[in-house]
Amino acid sequence: MELAALASVRRGRARWLLSLHDVYISGRPEDAAHDRWQHDILRRFDALVACSHEDAALLEHPHVAMVGNGAVDRRGSYTPSSDAPPRLLFMGPLRYAPNLEGVREFLAKVWPVLRNRFPTVELTILGGVEAGPITAVDERFHQPGVRVVDRFVDPTLHLAQTTLTINPQRDIRGSSIKLIESLLAGRICVSTIDGARGFANATLDGLVTCTDIASMAEPIGALLANPGERHRRESTDGTKLDAWTWDAMALRQLALYRQLTPRSP
């Protein structure tokens, strides 16, 4: 959306397409003027791309395409998750407010419950380079078993070593790459319903959703205690996940380009 006003300098015959990772239109009466301003700017484009059906539904445009967030397909190197010791992973750069607010609430409400039931459980947070100053002054991040990685890293090794991943988010737009990245690595993701935006209707066994952050403790505990059920969920989505790789999303994007620029007969 930060790029949308560039349409005011549009010239020539080129088709203009805007890809929106997050759609900020609120639909609330008190935001009507700002929503209208966004709709007016977005109407200047030939097509819009949203990455979740929930976001697409907020747009008033005759040509809205859905090209979701995908992930690297790591299923070829899948091995069943281990619980010796049980490890949780949160791949959430803390520069993004919903990641920070969500993991803070998780650490306050869920982590003590899990540590009481599973004394050796560990949580690794891939928080990005901004995480150091943020977490240094917050005691929630200094609880036993919690480790913050304050640099950008390839998550491949962390995914291979983790038992399952978490996505404690509230009130997001777009969709969470971290969620589908987990499933395409053969790791269950336990998420809030808000955090599952864009994937909630995909009926994926590897995605476990909860109404709120506090209620994540029960399904996480159940999956840590039952490796058989966990391994079943890790490996049963099969071809459903083929539609969520970056290659699959690139084909959707290519189809949109071809639709906007048909070849001459």
Backbone as CSV, one residue per row, in Angstrom:
resi,resn,N_x,N_y,N_z,CA_x,CA_y,CA_z,C_x,C_y,C_z
1,MET,0.823,-1.204,0.000,0.000,0.000,0.000,0.859,1.256,0.000
2,GLU,2.070,1.140,0.558,2.973,2.294,0.580,3.345,2.749,-0.831
3,LEU,3.207,1.857,-1.826,3.562,2.181,-3.209,2.367,2.642,-4.037
4,ALA,1.161,2.567,-3.476,-0.041,2.754,-4.288,-0.139,4.128,-4.927
5,ALA,0.331,5.164,-4.247,0.201,6.522,-4.781,1.050,6.745,-6.026
6,LEU,1.958,5.826,-6.346,2.728,5.940,-7.587,1.817,5.918,-8.816
7,ALA,0.621,5.387,-8.652,-0.300,5.335,-9.790,-0.660,6.721,-10.296
8,SER,-0.435,7.759,-9.493,-0.747,9.126,-9.929,0.181,9.596,-11.044
9,VAL,1.335,8.932,-11.222,2.268,9.309,-12.286,2.223,8.302,-13.432
10,ARG,1.177,7.501,-13.481,1.078,6.471,-14.509,0.998,7.094,-15.894
11,ARG,1.798,6.558,-16.819,1.822,7.037,-18.201,1.966,5.838,-19.138
12,GLY,1.624,6.019,-20.384,1.900,5.006,-21.396,0.933,3.843,-21.370
13,ARG,1.314,2.762,-22.058,0.440,1.606,-22.278,0.679,0.461,-21.297
14,ALA,1.712,0.570,-20.483,2.032,-0.530,-19.574,0.868,-0.813,-18.626
15,ARG,0.637,-2.096,-18.350,-0.376,-2.473,-17.367,0.193,-2.306,-15.963
16,TRP,-0.633,-1.865,-15.065,-0.185,-1.616,-13.694,-0.868,-2.602,-12.741
17,LEU,-0.045,-3.269,-11.971,-0.502,-4.294,-11.040,0.095,-3.995,-9.665
18,LEU,-0.706,-4.068,-8.621,-0.212,-3.821,-7.270,-0.431,-5.067,-6.422
19,SER,0.647,-5.553,-5.834,0.575,-6.712,-4.948,0.539,-6.226,-3.503
20,LEU,-0.495,-6.606,-2.777,-0.707,-6.128,-1.415,-0.457,-7.279,-0.436
21,HIS,0.639,-7.205,0.296,0.844,-8.248,1.298,-0.179,-8.108,2.422
22,ASP,-0.470,-6.889,2.837,-1.495,-6.611,3.836,-2.489,-5.623,3.247
23,VAL,-3.768,-5.873,3.441,-4.813,-4.934,3.043,-5.287,-4.233,4.312
24,TYR,-5.122,-2.913,4.349,-5.362,-2.168,5.579,-6.765,-1.575,5.676
25,ILE,-7.616,-1.814,4.689,-8.979,-1.301,4.737,-9.685,-1.941,5.930
26,SER,-10.292,-1.121,6.793,-10.830,-1.643,8.044,-12.304,-2.017,7.958
27,GLY,-13.095,-1.267,7.168,-14.524,-1.519,7.119,-15.296,-0.942,8.283
28,ARG,-14.612,-0.293,9.215,-15.293,0.322,10.355,-15.841,1.695,9.969
29,PRO,-17.037,2.059,10.440,-17.622,3.348,10.069,-16.712,4.534,10.383
30,GLU,-16.002,4.467,11.480,-15.140,5.583,11.851,-13.930,5.735,10.921
31,ASP,-13.638,4.694,10.127,-12.509,4.758,9.190,-12.971,4.940,7.743
32,ALA,-14.234,5.305,7.551,-14.812,5.342,6.200,-14.043,6.272,5.263
33,ALA,-13.640,7.434,5.744,-12.935,8.388,4.873,-11.593,7.835,4.430
34,HIS,-10.858,7.237,5.345,-9.553,6.678,4.988,-9.711,5.460,4.086
35,ASP,-10.723,4.638,4.354,-10.987,3.493,3.481,-11.297,3.959,2.066
36,ARG,-12.110,4.999,1.934,-12.476,5.500,0.617,-11.250,6.015,-0.125
37,TRP,-10.362,6.690,0.573,-9.117,7.178,-0.036,-8.313,6.007,-0.593
38,GLN,-8.207,4.915,0.175,-7.473,3.750,-0.309,-8.160,3.135,-1.534
39,HIS,-9.476,2.973,-1.463,-10.199,2.401,-2.605,-9.976,3.249,-3.868
40,ASP,-10.009,4.571,-3.726,-9.843,5.448,-4.886,-8.467,5.287,-5.516
41,ILE,-7.435,5.180,-4.695,-6.078,4.995,-5.226,-5.947,3.618,-5.889
42,LEU,-6.461,2.592,-5.231,-6.306,1.233,-5.743,-7.056,1.024,-7.055
43,ARG,-8.100,1.800,-7.280,-8.877,1.662,-8.509,-8.073,2.065,-9.745
44,ARG,-6.969,2.777,-9.561,-6.153,3.220,-10.690,-5.311,2.086,-11.284
45,PHE,-5.265,0.957,-10.607,-4.472,-0.171,-11.095,-5.344,-1.107,-11.923
46,ASP,-4.710,-1.803,-12.878,-5.440,-2.755,-13.720,-5.855,-4.000,-12.940
47,ALA,-5.069,-4.365,-11.945,-5.383,-5.533,-11.127,-4.690,-5.401,-9.788
48,LEU,-5.260,-6.072,-8.797,-4.680,-6.119,-7.463,-4.454,-7.573,-7.081
49,VAL,-3.420,-7.801,-6.297,-3.137,-9.137,-5.779,-3.237,-9.091,-4.262
50,ALA,-3.991,-10.013,-3.695,-4.036,-10.203,-2.244,-3.489,-11.581,-1.925
51,CYS,-3.002,-11.775,-0.694,-2.411,-13.079,-0.358,-3.300,-13.889,0.575
52,SER,-4.521,-13.418,0.828,-5.497,-14.227,1.562,-6.888,-13.847,1.073
53,HIS,-7.803,-14.805,1.132,-9.175,-14.526,0.712,-9.821,-13.496,1.632
54,GLU,-9.410,-13.497,2.896,-9.955,-12.522,3.834,-9.571,-11.102,3.409
55,ASP,-8.331,-10.919,2.960,-7.905,-9.602,2.485,-8.602,-9.244,1.181
56,ALA,-8.703,-10.215,0.278,-9.329,-9.954,-1.021,-10.762,-9.458,-0.852
57,ALA,-11.460,-9.972,0.157,-12.851,-9.589,0.377,-12.999,-8.131,0.792
58,LEU,-11.923,-7.496,1.226,-11.976,-6.096,1.646,-11.834,-5.130,0.478
59,LEU,-11.468,-5.624,-0.702,-11.148,-4.767,-1.834,-12.350,-4.544,-2.741
60,GLU,-12.508,-3.320,-3.191,-13.546,-2.963,-4.163,-12.868,-2.686,-5.499
61,HIS,-12.623,-3.728,-6.251,-11.901,-3.600,-7.519,-12.402,-4.705,-8.445
62,PRO,-12.567,-4.428,-9.740,-13.101,-5.451,-10.639,-12.155,-6.611,-10.907
63,HIS,-10.872,-6.448,-10.610,-9.920,-7.523,-10.906,-9.002,-7.728,-9.710
64,VAL,-9.382,-8.655,-8.836,-8.573,-9.003,-7.674,-8.150,-10.464,-7.816
65,ALA,-6.848,-10.702,-7.781,-6.311,-12.065,-7.862,-5.796,-12.494,-6.490
66,MET,-5.869,-13.775,-6.214,-5.371,-14.319,-4.963,-4.098,-15.108,-5.239
67,VAL,-2.974,-14.550,-4.831,-1.683,-15.238,-4.923,-1.140,-15.284,-3.500
68,GLY,-1.288,-16.418,-2.861,-0.980,-16.518,-1.438,0.503,-16.550,-1.140
69,ASN,0.807,-16.485,0.147,2.176,-16.703,0.590,2.483,-18.191,0.520
70,GLY,3.621,-18.516,-0.042,4.081,-19.895,-0.092,5.331,-20.052,0.749
71,ALA,6.074,-21.124,0.507,7.289,-21.358,1.271,8.191,-22.318,0.508
72,VAL,9.408,-22.428,0.966,10.344,-23.407,0.432,9.833,-24.804,0.773
73,ASP,9.824,-25.675,-0.198,9.338,-27.046,0.010,10.483,-27.906,0.546
74,ARG,10.439,-28.206,1.834,11.482,-29.008,2.473,11.014,-30.438,2.751
75,ARG,9.910,-30.851,2.157,9.368,-32.175,2.454,10.302,-33.296,2.016
76,GLY,11.153,-33.038,1.027,12.058,-34.080,0.547,13.072,-34.524,1.581
77,SER,13.349,-33.677,2.567,14.314,-34.037,3.616,13.626,-34.262,4.960
78,TYR,12.323,-34.532,4.912,11.549,-34.706,6.145,12.022,-35.903,6.956
79,THR,12.153,-35.702,8.259,12.304,-36.779,9.230,11.320,-36.496,10.359
80,PRO,10.760,-37.516,10.979,9.790,-37.293,12.050,10.367,-36.436,13.172
81,SER,9.532,-35.598,13.742,9.980,-34.721,14.814,10.365,-35.515,16.057
82,SER,11.297,-34.964,16.798,11.789,-35.609,18.016,11.260,-34.863,19.239
83,ASP,11.154,-35.568,20.352,10.757,-34.912,21.592,11.783,-35.177,22.691
84,ALA,13.033,-35.262,22.297,14.099,-35.520,23.265,15.216,-34.487,23.105
85,PRO,15.125,-33.301,23.713,13.986,-32.796,24.484,12.931,-32.194,23.562
86,PRO,11.721,-31.942,24.075,10.714,-31.277,23.235,11.129,-29.834,22.965
87,ARG,10.999,-29.439,21.698,11.402,-28.085,21.297,10.277,-27.405,20.525
88,LEU,9.999,-26.167,20.876,9.062,-25.335,20.134,9.850,-24.264,19.398
89,LEU,9.287,-23.795,18.281,9.957,-22.786,17.459,8.956,-21.710,17.069
90,PHE,9.365,-20.454,17.245,8.570,-19.320,16.762,9.432,-18.531,15.798
91,MET,9.059,-18.527,14.527,9.827,-17.820,13.495,9.173,-16.464,13.258
92,GLY,9.326,-15.551,14.217,8.604,-14.281,14.145,9.486,-13.077,14.409
93,PRO,9.981,-12.389,13.372,10.761,-11.168,13.603,9.999,-10.202,14.508
94,LEU,10.641,-9.746,15.559,9.954,-8.952,16.570,9.775,-7.491,16.162
95,ARG,10.299,-7.105,14.993,10.011,-5.761,14.485,8.537,-5.621,14.102
96,TYR,7.859,-6.734,13.873,6.452,-6.745,13.482,5.609,-6.838,14.747
97,ALA,4.806,-5.812,15.006,4.098,-5.701,16.280,3.254,-6.925,16.628
98,PRO,2.460,-7.513,15.700,1.692,-8.697,16.083,2.552,-9.882,16.536
99,ASN,3.770,-10.012,15.972,4.678,-11.061,16.445,5.106,-10.782,17.882
100,LEU,5.512,-9.548,18.136,6.006,-9.187,19.466,4.903,-9.301,20.508
101,GLU,3.745,-8.724,20.220,2.646,-8.766,21.185,2.187,-10.201,21.425
102,GLY,2.151,-10.994,20.347,1.689,-12.370,20.481,2.626,-13.234,21.292
103,VAL,3.925,-13.142,21.040,4.856,-14.005,21.773,4.976,-13.545,23.217
104,ARG,4.815,-12.250,23.481,4.802,-11.786,24.875,3.639,-12.422,25.642
105,GLU,2.464,-12.443,25.028,1.313,-13.050,25.688,1.506,-14.554,25.848
106,PHE,2.095,-15.196,24.835,2.378,-16.633,24.918,3.316,-16.920,26.086
107,LEU,4.350,-16.118,26.236,5.317,-16.329,27.312,4.687,-16.096,28.682
108,ALA,3.733,-15.185,28.751,3.091,-14.882,30.031,2.047,-15.915,30.417
109,LYS,1.264,-16.402,29.428,0.106,-17.230,29.750,0.298,-18.724,29.466
110,VAL,1.103,-19.048,28.470,1.206,-20.440,28.033,2.502,-21.088,28.483
111,TRP,3.603,-20.366,28.379,4.897,-20.967,28.663,5.000,-21.530,30.082
112,PRO,4.561,-20.817,31.125,4.644,-21.405,32.463,3.846,-22.704,32.597
113,VAL,2.711,-22.804,31.912,1.898,-24.016,31.942,2.659,-25.176,31.307
114,LEU,3.278,-24.910,30.151,4.012,-25.969,29.458,5.245,-26.402,30.245
115,ARG,5.966,-25.452,30.819,7.163,-25.805,31.584,6.817,-26.602,32.832
116,ASN,5.657,-26.337,33.398,5.233,-27.098,34.569,4.935,-28.550,34.193
117,ARG,4.370,-28.745,32.991,4.023,-30.106,32.549,5.209,-30.813,31.914
118,PHE,6.048,-30.044,31.184,7.201,-30.614,30.483,8.440,-29.813,30.905
119,PRO,9.080,-30.172,32.004,10.173,-29.356,32.564,11.353,-29.142,31.632
120,THR,11.521,-30.000,30.619,12.678,-29.861,29.726,12.319,-29.178,28.404
121,VAL,11.082,-28.739,28.231,10.681,-28.138,26.965,11.463,-26.852,26.727
122,GLU,11.802,-26.612,25.465,12.558,-25.424,25.070,11.772,-24.647,24.022
123,LEU,11.974,-23.341,23.995,11.371,-22.477,22.979,12.457,-21.624,22.356
124,THR,12.628,-21.727,21.039,13.541,-20.872,20.297,12.731,-19.851,19.515
125,ILE,13.116,-18.593,19.646,12.442,-17.492,18.953,13.412,-16.895,17.946
126,LEU,13.093,-17.020,16.657,13.910,-16.383,15.624,13.392,-14.963,15.470
127,GLY,13.956,-14.051,16.254,13.384,-12.714,16.400,13.953,-11.646,15.502
128,GLY,14.993,-11.968,14.706,15.568,-10.951,13.830,16.509,-10.018,14.578
129,VAL,17.173,-9.139,13.827,18.227,-8.298,14.406,17.697,-7.296,15.420
130,GLU,16.413,-6.971,15.365,15.859,-6.007,16.312,15.546,-6.647,17.663
131,ALA,15.627,-7.965,17.737,15.167,-8.660,18.934,16.033,-8.396,20.167
132,GLY,17.328,-8.173,19.971,18.223,-8.005,21.114,17.786,-6.913,22.070
133,PRO,17.701,-5.655,21.610,17.288,-4.568,22.516,15.880,-4.753,23.068
134,ILE,14.982,-5.341,22.272,13.598,-5.515,22.713,13.519,-6.506,23.860
135,THR,14.201,-7.629,23.726,14.072,-8.696,24.715,14.979,-8.504,25.928
136,ALA,16.026,-7.685,25.795,16.972,-7.511,26.901,16.294,-6.947,28.144
137,VAL,15.270,-6.130,27.958,14.629,-5.453,29.084,13.272,-6.065,29.426
138,ASP,12.965,-7.214,28.887,11.662,-7.848,29.107,11.881,-9.213,29.757
139,GLU,11.503,-9.331,31.023,11.761,-10.549,31.777,11.047,-11.772,31.209
140,ARG,9.994,-11.554,30.443,9.283,-12.691,29.867,10.185,-13.526,28.966
141,PHE,11.146,-12.864,28.331,12.055,-13.572,27.427,13.228,-14.227,28.162
142,HIS,13.302,-14.050,29.466,14.422,-14.605,30.243,13.972,-15.768,31.120
143,GLN,12.824,-16.333,30.815,12.348,-17.500,31.546,13.176,-18.733,31.171
144,PRO,13.237,-19.716,32.057,13.977,-20.951,31.741,13.447,-21.610,30.480
145,GLY,14.372,-22.039,29.637,14.024,-22.754,28.416,13.808,-21.882,27.204
146,VAL,13.814,-20.557,27.379,13.551,-19.636,26.265,14.872,-19.135,25.696
147,ARG,15.024,-19.216,24.391,16.235,-18.715,23.713,15.822,-17.833,22.550
148,VAL,16.398,-16.645,22.483,16.103,-15.694,21.407,17.303,-15.611,20.478
149,VAL,17.069,-15.783,19.193,18.113,-15.629,18.173,17.920,-14.238,17.568
150,ASP,18.862,-13.326,17.840,18.694,-11.932,17.432,19.507,-11.604,16.182
151,ARG,19.400,-12.451,15.187,19.997,-12.210,13.880,19.158,-12.977,12.861
152,PHE,19.290,-12.642,11.607,18.560,-13.367,10.575,19.319,-14.654,10.245
153,VAL,18.612,-15.766,10.273,19.237,-17.073,10.037,18.377,-17.878,9.077
154,ASP,19.003,-18.838,8.429,18.278,-19.826,7.646,17.533,-20.727,8.629
155,PRO,16.202,-20.833,8.518,15.465,-21.621,9.509,15.537,-23.132,9.298
156,THR,16.198,-23.589,8.247,16.163,-25.016,7.908,16.576,-25.903,9.073
157,LEU,17.716,-25.617,9.693,18.208,-26.442,10.794,17.266,-26.361,11.991
158,HIS,16.756,-25.169,12.276,15.844,-25.003,13.409,14.564,-25.810,13.189
159,LEU,14.053,-25.808,11.963,12.854,-26.582,11.660,13.111,-28.073,11.809
160,ALA,14.272,-28.530,11.371,14.591,-29.953,11.470,14.685,-30.397,12.923
161,GLN,15.142,-29.513,13.800,15.363,-29.881,15.195,14.134,-29.671,16.074
162,THR,13.132,-28.932,15.578,12.003,-28.602,16.442,10.963,-29.713,16.471
163,THR,10.172,-29.733,17.538,9.087,-30.704,17.676,7.829,-30.186,16.987
164,LEU,7.544,-28.902,17.178,6.457,-28.240,16.461,6.680,-26.744,16.554
165,THR,5.942,-25.995,15.743,6.084,-24.541,15.740,4.815,-23.892,16.274
166,ILE,4.942,-22.626,16.675,3.809,-21.884,17.202,3.626,-20.588,16.416
167,ASN,2.390,-20.104,16.407,2.077,-18.843,15.746,1.021,-18.089,16.566
168,PRO,1.444,-17.494,17.681,0.503,-16.786,18.554,0.287,-15.346,18.098
169,GLN,-0.659,-15.137,17.211,-0.893,-13.793,16.666,-2.355,-13.401,16.827
170,ARG,-2.572,-12.095,16.914,-3.918,-11.537,16.969,-4.034,-10.421,15.940
171,ASP,-5.191,-10.352,15.290,-5.565,-9.211,14.459,-4.515,-8.885,13.394
172,ILE,-4.156,-9.891,12.582,-3.206,-9.642,11.498,-3.961,-9.455,10.188
173,ARG,-3.276,-8.971,9.188,-3.752,-8.943,7.805,-2.793,-9.779,6.972
174,GLY,-3.139,-9.993,5.709,-2.281,-10.820,4.861,-2.338,-12.269,5.297
175,SER,-1.184,-12.899,5.406,-1.081,-14.261,5.924,0.338,-14.494,6.417
176,SER,0.515,-15.531,7.225,1.798,-15.788,7.879,2.631,-16.788,7.079
177,ILE,3.756,-16.309,6.556,4.666,-17.206,5.849,5.193,-18.278,6.800
178,LYS,5.419,-17.903,8.065,5.983,-18.850,9.027,5.122,-20.098,9.179
179,LEU,3.813,-19.945,9.025,2.901,-21.067,9.197,3.085,-22.095,8.075
180,ILE,3.019,-21.635,6.831,3.133,-22.575,5.720,4.571,-23.089,5.591
181,GLU,5.541,-22.283,6.024,6.928,-22.750,6.013,7.090,-23.947,6.951
182,SER,6.414,-23.906,8.088,6.466,-25.019,9.019,5.865,-26.287,8.412
183,LEU,4.690,-26.160,7.807,4.011,-27.337,7.261,4.795,-27.962,6.114
184,LEU,5.441,-27.119,5.293,6.222,-27.641,4.176,7.577,-28.195,4.614
185,ALA,7.869,-28.092,5.897,9.045,-28.753,6.462,8.642,-29.980,7.268
186,GLY,7.347,-30.321,7.254,6.881,-31.483,7.994,6.782,-31.244,9.481
187,ARG,6.440,-30.006,9.868,6.289,-29.691,11.279,4.916,-29.058,11.509
188,ILE,4.194,-29.582,12.488,2.883,-29.035,12.844,3.052,-27.599,13.327
189,CYS,2.092,-26.755,12.975,2.041,-25.397,13.503,0.765,-25.254,14.325
190,VAL,0.916,-24.879,15.586,-0.221,-24.558,16.442,-0.375,-23.045,16.433
191,SER,-1.513,-22.574,15.953,-1.720,-21.150,15.700,-3.046,-20.690,16.283
192,THR,-3.131,-19.406,16.562,-4.438,-18.813,16.811,-5.216,-18.783,15.498
193,ILE,-6.538,-18.652,15.594,-7.351,-18.516,14.386,-6.943,-17.266,13.617
194,ASP,-6.684,-16.172,14.328,-6.227,-14.951,13.655,-4.934,-15.203,12.898
195,GLY,-4.010,-15.932,13.505,-2.720,-16.199,12.877,-2.816,-17.114,11.677
196,ALA,-3.913,-17.874,11.592,-4.108,-18.805,10.469,-4.803,-18.142,9.294
197,ARG,-4.932,-16.832,9.306,-5.560,-16.101,8.212,-4.931,-16.505,6.875
198,GLY,-5.756,-16.860,5.910,-5.271,-17.292,4.614,-5.150,-18.798,4.467
199,PHE,-5.128,-19.523,5.601,-4.952,-20.982,5.566,-6.063,-21.731,6.299
200,ALA,-6.912,-21.019,7.013,-7.871,-21.663,7.916,-8.825,-22.607,7.187
201,ASN,-9.142,-22.318,5.913,-10.096,-23.144,5.175,-9.433,-24.202,4.294
202,ALA,-8.125,-24.389,4.471,-7.392,-25.326,3.623,-7.437,-26.762,4.141
203,THR,-8.075,-27.000,5.281,-8.217,-28.337,5.887,-6.889,-29.097,5.913
204,LEU,-5.899,-28.482,6.519,-4.570,-29.080,6.609,-4.388,-29.715,7.984
205,ASP,-4.034,-31.002,8.018,-3.836,-31.694,9.284,-2.682,-31.100,10.089
206,GLY,-1.715,-30.553,9.395,-0.557,-29.995,10.086,-0.818,-28.659,10.750
207,LEU,-1.990,-28.092,10.539,-2.350,-26.810,11.142,-3.381,-27.046,12.240
208,VAL,-3.036,-26.667,13.451,-3.943,-26.781,14.602,-4.274,-25.365,15.059
209,THR,-5.552,-25.009,15.077,-5.941,-23.640,15.406,-6.636,-23.570,16.762
210,CYS,-6.441,-22.425,17.419,-7.010,-22.165,18.741,-7.707,-20.812,18.714
211,THR,-8.714,-20.662,19.560,-9.483,-19.420,19.556,-8.662,-18.231,20.025
212,ASP,-7.741,-18.453,20.936,-6.907,-17.361,21.436,-5.565,-17.921,21.878
213,ILE,-4.679,-17.047,22.321,-3.322,-17.464,22.662,-3.309,-18.348,23.898
214,ALA,-4.080,-17.991,24.914,-4.083,-18.767,26.158,-4.480,-20.223,25.922
215,SER,-5.388,-20.448,24.967,-5.884,-21.805,24.731,-4.914,-22.660,23.919
216,MET,-3.750,-22.115,23.548,-2.763,-22.898,22.810,-2.087,-23.950,23.684
217,ALA,-2.125,-23.775,24.995,-1.410,-24.697,25.886,-1.919,-26.131,25.749
218,GLU,-3.231,-26.302,25.647,-3.796,-27.655,25.628,-3.365,-28.451,24.399
219,PRO,-3.562,-27.947,23.147,-3.148,-28.749,21.996,-1.629,-28.932,21.898
220,ILE,-0.859,-27.937,22.329,0.597,-28.117,22.321,0.972,-29.250,23.264
221,GLY,0.393,-29.229,24.473,0.681,-30.286,25.429,0.277,-31.656,24.917
222,ALA,-0.893,-31.728,24.270,-1.363,-33.008,23.741,-0.435,-33.542,22.662
223,LEU,0.067,-32.672,21.801,0.950,-33.107,20.716,2.338,-33.481,21.233
224,LEU,2.812,-32.783,22.256,4.099,-33.151,22.846,4.005,-34.512,23.524
225,ALA,2.849,-34.812,24.103,2.683,-36.067,24.838,2.347,-37.252,23.945
226,ASN,1.995,-37.007,22.683,1.553,-38.091,21.795,2.323,-38.028,20.482
227,PRO,3.543,-38.558,20.444,4.341,-38.497,19.214,3.697,-39.225,18.044
228,GLY,2.923,-40.267,18.291,2.274,-40.973,17.193,1.300,-40.086,16.446
229,GLU,0.455,-39.368,17.164,-0.490,-38.446,16.533,0.248,-37.290,15.872
230,ARG,1.297,-36.836,16.509,2.079,-35.744,15.935,2.699,-36.155,14.602
231,HIS,3.289,-37.316,14.555,3.920,-37.783,13.314,2.880,-38.024,12.221
232,ARG,1.699,-38.484,12.614,0.643,-38.675,11.612,0.274,-37.345,10.970
233,ARG,0.105,-36.330,11.789,-0.278,-35.017,11.272,0.829,-34.385,10.427
234,GLU,2.065,-34.688,10.759,3.194,-34.128,10.017,3.233,-34.587,8.568
235,SER,2.691,-35.774,8.307,2.943,-36.404,7.009,1.695,-36.732,6.200
236,THR,0.500,-36.280,6.652,-0.716,-36.707,5.953,-1.279,-35.681,4.973
237,ASP,-0.751,-34.467,4.937,-1.328,-33.457,4.035,-0.949,-33.684,2.578
238,GLY,0.159,-34.355,2.351,0.522,-34.811,1.007,0.378,-33.761,-0.073
239,THR,-0.414,-34.098,-1.109,-0.535,-33.226,-2.276,-1.261,-31.924,-1.976
240,LYS,-1.980,-31.842,-0.864,-2.616,-30.570,-0.515,-1.582,-29.450,-0.422
241,LEU,-0.413,-29.806,0.097,0.626,-28.794,0.281,1.291,-28.374,-1.018
242,ASP,1.103,-29.147,-2.092,1.694,-28.773,-3.379,1.217,-27.398,-3.824
243,ALA,0.011,-27.025,-3.436,-0.556,-25.738,-3.857,0.032,-24.559,-3.099
244,TRP,0.882,-24.825,-2.087,1.387,-23.743,-1.248,2.895,-23.556,-1.352
245,THR,3.524,-24.159,-2.343,4.959,-23.917,-2.554,5.139,-22.601,-3.303
246,TRP,6.356,-22.069,-3.244,6.619,-20.836,-4.013,6.458,-21.087,-5.501
247,ASP,6.796,-22.282,-5.974,6.630,-22.587,-7.395,5.160,-22.501,-7.792
248,ALA,4.274,-23.030,-6.956,2.844,-22.978,-7.253,2.350,-21.539,-7.277
249,MET,2.841,-20.721,-6.344,2.419,-19.322,-6.306,2.976,-18.548,-7.506
250,ALA,4.185,-18.908,-7.932,4.755,-18.246,-9.109,3.910,-18.532,-10.350
251,LEU,3.366,-19.733,-10.455,2.503,-20.060,-11.587,1.218,-19.232,-11.559
252,ARG,0.689,-18.991,-10.370,-0.495,-18.128,-10.258,-0.178,-16.701,-10.709
253,GLN,0.992,-16.230,-10.280,1.392,-14.874,-10.668,1.597,-14.790,-12.176
254,LEU,2.220,-15.805,-12.755,2.455,-15.828,-14.199,1.132,-15.851,-14.958
255,ALA,0.166,-16.612,-14.461,-1.137,-16.654,-15.119,-1.799,-15.285,-15.111
256,LEU,-1.618,-14.543,-14.026,-2.180,-13.196,-13.966,-1.499,-12.279,-14.973
257,TYR,-0.180,-12.350,-15.079,0.535,-11.541,-16.081,0.024,-11.840,-17.487
258,ARG,-0.160,-13.112,-17.772,-0.623,-13.493,-19.116,-2.048,-13.020,-19.365
259,GLN,-2.849,-13.000,-18.314,-4.208,-12.524,-18.465,-4.245,-11.011,-18.750
260,LEU,-3.320,-10.290,-18.116,-3.275,-8.836,-18.304,-2.631,-8.430,-19.620
261,THR,-1.767,-9.286,-20.162,-1.055,-8.954,-21.400,-1.203,-10.096,-22.390
262,PRO,-2.422,-10.319,-22.909,-2.602,-11.429,-23.863,-1.778,-11.201,-25.120
263,ARG,-1.307,-12.305,-25.682,-0.518,-12.228,-26.913,-1.403,-11.900,-28.081
264,SER,-0.850,-11.190,-29.045,-1.605,-10.866,-30.260,-1.792,-12.139,-31.084
265,PRO,-2.919,-12.284,-31.772,-3.148,-13.494,-32.598,-2.159,-13.561,-33.762
